[in-house]
Amino acid sequence: MTSPFPVAVLASGRGSNLAALIDAQRSGRLPIEIVLVARAKAHAPALRLAEDAGLATLALDPAGYANRTDFDADLFARIAAHSPALIVLAGYMRILDAAVLAPWVGRIINIHPSLLPRYRGLRTHERAIAAGDATHGASVHYVTQELDGGPVIAQAEIPIAADATPATLAAQLLPHEHRMLAACVGLIAEQRVHLSGNTVHYEGRPLPAPLVLCADGLRAAPA
């Protein structure tokens, strides 16, 4: 019997993306084992959620370190002790030190609430509305040293209503984020998606455009 694919999750805030991964794992839809849930500082619903699910957790306070490099080096050393094949940034809000991140490129993904390369960084919902965009969305991408600039695996797109606010747009997008993140982790766990150089490969071939979230899962974008 094949062992479940080991995944570590770096989470912040409410932990809704973490909850989606746990639910997908427990329902048998996701062939993974979450070996660790970590975050900066101890007080977060995401950690309580992980503990209630019986998962190993780790909380480190950045204030106890001389600088970001020292904090990230210790964090990733502790993560490595759990031997994850993949690290998922599920709402993790800290920028990672480039040197510490380098050995993990190709084994770490992030979910970002915009249709990258649009709106890297923060306040993405507010910025999309302010720009008058007709659509908004989320992206799952490989993490590289460039902030929100790594190769994109998949995207989910939704319309922006005329009366949308950042809060309503975020709430509308969130269920799509959950489905897309779980689907991407599943493709990586099944070795159907991987990063080669700076190119995402899907089913053994370079992916010319991000996969698209549809009603029945992720599909290749129309040619």
C-alpha positions in Angstrom: 0.0 0.0 0.0 1.3 3.4 -1.0 2.1 5.7 2.0 0.2 9.0 2.1 2.0 12.0 0.7 3.5 14.0 3.6 2.5 17.7 3.7 3.3 20.5 6.1 1.1 23.6 6.3 2.1 27.1 7.3 -1.1 28.9 8.3 -2.3 32.2 9.8 -5.6 33.6 10.9 -8.8 31.6 10.8 -7.3 28.6 9.0 -10.1 28.1 6.6 -7.8 26.7 3.9 -6.2 24.4 6.4 -9.7 23.2 7.3 -10.4 22.5 3.7 -7.3 20.4 3.4 -8.1 18.4 6.6 -11.7 17.8 5.3 -10.4 16.6 1.9 -7.9 14.3 3.6 -10.4 12.8 6.0 -13.0 12.3 3.3 -10.5 10.3 1.2 -10.5 12.9 -1.6 -6.9 13.9 -0.9 -4.1 11.2 -0.6 -2.0 13.1 1.9 -0.9 13.1 5.5 -0.6 16.5 7.2 2.6 15.9 9.2 2.8 19.4 10.8 0.9 22.7 11.0 3.1 25.7 11.9 2.7 29.4 12.3 4.4 32.5 13.8 3.1 33.0 17.3 0.9 30.7 19.3 -2.5 32.3 19.3 -4.4 31.5 16.1 -7.6 29.7 15.3 -5.5 27.7 12.7 -3.5 26.0 15.5 -6.6 25.3 17.6 -8.1 23.7 14.5 -5.0 21.5 13.9 -4.9 20.5 17.6 -8.6 19.5 17.5 -7.8 17.4 14.5 -5.0 15.6 16.3 -2.3 17.1 14.1 1.3 18.0 15.2 1.6 21.8 15.6 4.4 24.3 16.0 4.3 27.9 17.0 7.3 30.2 17.0 7.4 33.8 18.0 9.5 36.0 15.7 10.2 38.4 18.5 12.5 35.8 20.0 15.0 35.9 17.1 17.6 38.5 16.1 16.3 38.8 12.6 14.0 37.3 9.9 16.7 35.0 8.6 17.3 33.4 12.0 13.6 32.9 12.5 13.0 31.4 9.1 16.1 29.1 9.4 14.8 27.7 12.7 11.3 27.4 11.4 12.3 25.5 8.3 14.7 23.3 10.2 11.9 22.2 12.5 9.6 21.6 9.5 12.3 19.6 7.8 12.5 17.3 10.8 8.9 16.1 9.9 10.1 15.2 6.3 7.3 16.8 4.3 7.4 16.3 0.5 5.4 19.6 0.2 4.9 22.7 2.2 1.6 24.6 1.7 1.4 28.3 2.6 -2.3 28.6 3.5 -2.7 32.2 4.4 0.8 32.6 5.8 1.4 36.3 5.9 5.2 36.5 6.4 7.7 37.1 3.6 10.2 34.2 3.6 14.0 34.8 3.6 15.3 34.0 0.2 18.3 32.0 1.3 16.2 29.8 3.6 13.6 29.3 0.9 16.0 28.4 -1.8 16.4 24.6 -1.0 12.6 24.3 -0.9 11.7 25.8 -4.3 9.6 23.3 -6.2 8.4 21.8 -2.9 6.4 24.8 -1.6 3.2 26.4 -2.9 1.1 29.3 -1.9 -2.5 30.4 -2.5 -2.9 34.1 -3.3 -6.2 36.0 -3.6 -5.7 37.5 -7.0 -5.4 36.5 -10.7 -1.6 36.7 -10.7 0.4 38.5 -12.0 -2.2 41.1 -11.1 -2.2 42.4 -7.5 0.8 40.9 -5.8 1.0 41.6 -2.1 -1.8 42.8 0.1 -5.4 44.3 -0.2 -6.0 42.4 -3.4 -9.9 42.6 -3.2 -9.8 46.3 -2.5 -7.4 46.9 -5.4 -9.4 44.9 -7.9 -12.6 46.8 -7.1 -10.8 50.2 -7.2 -9.4 49.3 -10.6 -12.9 48.6 -12.0 -12.0 45.0 -12.9 -14.9 42.9 -14.2 -13.4 39.7 -12.7 -11.3 38.7 -9.7 -9.9 35.4 -8.5 -7.2 33.4 -6.8 -4.0 31.7 -7.8 -2.1 28.7 -6.5 1.6 29.1 -7.4 5.0 27.7 -6.6 6.9 29.9 -4.2 10.1 31.4 -5.3 12.3 34.3 -4.0 10.1 36.7 -6.0 7.1 37.8 -3.9 3.9 36.2 -5.3 5.9 35.8 -8.5 6.4 32.0 -8.8 5.0 29.9 -11.6 1.2 29.6 -11.4 -0.4 26.2 -11.2 -4.1 27.1 -11.3 -6.5 29.9 -11.1 -10.1 30.4 -10.1 -12.0 33.4 -11.5 -15.3 35.0 -10.4 -17.2 38.1 -11.5 -17.1 41.3 -9.5 -20.6 42.5 -8.7 -21.5 46.2 -9.1 -22.1 46.5 -5.4 -19.1 44.4 -4.3 -17.1 45.4 -1.3 -13.7 43.9 -0.3 -15.5 41.8 2.4 -18.2 40.4 0.1 -15.7 39.7 -2.6 -13.4 37.8 -0.2 -16.4 35.8 1.0 -17.5 35.0 -2.5 -14.0 33.9 -3.5 -13.2 31.8 -0.4 -15.0 28.5 -1.3 -13.3 28.6 -4.7 -9.9 29.0 -3.0 -10.6 25.9 -0.8 -11.5 23.7 -3.8 -8.6 24.9 -5.9 -6.0 24.5 -3.2 -7.1 20.9 -2.3 -7.1 20.0 -6.0 -3.6 21.4 -6.6 -2.2 19.5 -3.6 -3.9 16.4 -4.9 -2.2 16.8 -8.3 1.2 17.3 -6.7 0.7 14.3 -4.4 -0.3 12.1 -7.4 2.8 13.4 -9.2 0.7 14.8 -12.0 2.1 18.3 -11.4 5.7 19.3 -10.7 8.0 22.3 -11.2 10.9 21.9 -13.6 13.2 24.9 -13.8 10.7 27.8 -13.9 8.0 25.9 -15.7 5.0 24.0 -14.3 4.6 20.6 -15.8 1.2 18.9 -15.9 0.7 15.3 -17.0 4.4 15.2 -18.1 4.2 18.3 -20.3 4.9 22.0 -19.8 1.8 23.8 -18.8 1.2 26.7 -21.3 -1.3 28.5 -19.0 -2.6 27.9 -15.5 -5.2 25.2 -15.0 -8.7 26.6 -14.5 -11.1 25.7 -11.7 -14.4 24.4 -13.1 -17.4 22.9 -11.5 -15.9 19.4 -11.7 -12.3 20.3 -10.8 -9.2 21.7 -12.5 -9.0 21.6 -16.3 -6.5 22.9 -18.8 -7.3 26.4 -20.1 -8.8 26.5 -23.6 -6.2 26.9 -26.3 
